[in-house]
Amino acid sequence: KQMGEGSGVIVDATGYVLTNYHVVAGAEKISVHLFDGRELKGTVRGTDSRTDLAVVHVEAADLPGATLGDSDKLQVGEWAIAVGSPFGLEETVTVGVISAKGRSGLGTGTYEDFIQTDASINPGNSGGPLVNIDGEVIGINAMIIQPGQGIGFAIPINLAKTIMVELIKTGKVIRPWVGIGL
């Protein structure tokens, strides 16, 4: 069996954790390691492969939920802090700036509106928070471009909040579409 690692961010006191779809995709067992040393069993509440987002739930009370910011207010040059577990190195924090907003054309699929940062993001940071200088989550770390260095991308938190609400409520994202058949 293969094992994978990723990061996540607790979004409320009742045990919901926001992460990337690619972190939990195909997982048979999810173990959530908290900062205080506890290890909890996680269950996938919902996933959305199109935006690479997922919500995991853990049975716990009074968890410290992160403050979610407003990614629409970001400006290029602002501080950006990436938190996660790159290469299994838990509780790693790296600092950089917002390099660009609305980045697309990366060939990742249907959703492309990333925040670009030079805060170091590596394998294992996926699903972890990108925070501003006030400690508010402004993005969910999602990917890097190989072999580049200092080029990381995060999903804007405003999009993540919308998707997260649907995943908690229904376990999936329902999108409208118009189709024509001949």
N, C-alpha and C positions, 0 to 999 in steps of 0.2 A: 504494500500500500504506500501511496505517496502522501507526504505531509506538506502542507503549505503554511505560510504565515502572512499576516497582514495586520493592519491597524484598524481602529474604529474610534468613534467618539460617542460617549453617552449623551443622549439628547434630552432625557428626562429622568426623574427620580424613580419611575416605575420599571426601569430596566430596558428601555429601547436604545439600541446602539446602531448608529448609521455607519455604513462602510461601503466598499465597492462590491458590485456584483461579481467581478472576477476573483475577489477574495474568497467568496463562499460558494461559487458555482461548483456543483458536483460534490460538495462536501457531505460525507455521511455522518460526521461528528464534528461539532464546533465547541471549542473550549475557549472561554473568554478569561483572560488574565487581567485582573484589576491592579491599579497602582498600589493598593494596600496589601497586595500579596494573595488575595482571594482568587481562586479559580472556580468559575461557574460554568455550568452547561448552558450553551446557547442554542436556540432554535431559530431557524430562518422564518421571519414573519412575512417577508415579501421581497421580490427581486424585480428589477427592470434592467434587462440587458442593453436596451437602447441608450440609456443614460449611464450605464455602468454603476448603478446604485442598488443597495440592498439594506434591509433592516433586519437586525438580529435582536431577539428578546432573551433576557436572562431573568430568572426568578430571584429578585432581590428588591429590597425596599430602601428608600432614602439614599439612593445613589446620587452623587454630585453631577447633575446635568450641566453641560456646557452652555454658555450664552451664545446664541446664534446671532450673527451680525447681519449687515445689509450689504451684499456684494455689489449692488448697483451704485453704491457711494464710493467704491474703490477708485483710486487714482494711481496712474503709473508713477512709480517712484516711492510709493508708500512702503513701510516696513511689512514684511511677511515672515511668519514664523511657522515652520513645518514641524509637526510633532508626530512621532511614530516609532516603529521598531525596525529600522533598516537592517537587513541581514541578521535578524534576531536580536539586535542590540536594543533591548527595551528601553523606553523612556528617553529616546534621543530627541534633541531639539536642535534645529538648524535655523539660521537667520539669513534673510536676503531681502529683496524688494519685489514689488509687483513689476514685472518687466513688460507685460502687455495684457490687455483685456480683449475678450471676444476672439481669441485665437482659433482659427479653423484651418482646414486644408491639411490635416495631419493624417488622414486616411484611416481613422479609427472606427468609422461607421456612420450611423445616421446623425448622432448628436455631436456637434462640434461648436462650442462656444466657451473655450477654456480660459482660465486665468493662467498666465504664464508667470513663473517666478524663477529666480536664481537661488532661492533657498534650496539646499541640497535635498533632493528626493531620490530615494533608491528603492530597490525591491524590498518590500516589508513596510514601507511607508504608505502603500496603497490603502485607502480607506481612512487614514488618519486626518486630523484637522490641519488646515492652513488657517492660522489666526493672525489678527492684526495686533498692533502695539497695545491695544486695550484688552487683549485676551479674548476677543469675540471671534467665533468661527466664521471665516469668510469664504471658505472653500473646503472641498474634500479632495485630498491628494489622490491623483488618479494614474498618472503615467509620466514617463520620461522618453526622450528620444535618444536612441543608441546610435552612434557612440558618443554623442554630445555630452558635455559636462556643464552643469549649471543651467540646464534647460528642463524645468519641471512644469507639470500642468495640473491644475485642480479644477474640479467642477464647482461653479459658483454656488454658494450656499442658498441663494434665493431659489434657484432651480431645485436644489436638493431638498429644501423645505417642502416645496409643492409635491414632489415625488414621494417624499417620506410620509406625508399625511395620507396619500392614497395607499401606500404600501402597508401602513399600520391599519388603515380602515378595511381594505379589501384584499390585501396580499398581492395586488398587481396594479398596473396602470392601464386604465381604459382610455384609449385615444380615439377621437372621432376620425372617420375617413369617408371619402366619397369614391365610389367605384362605378365603373360602367362596364357592362358585359355585352358583347355582340354575338 
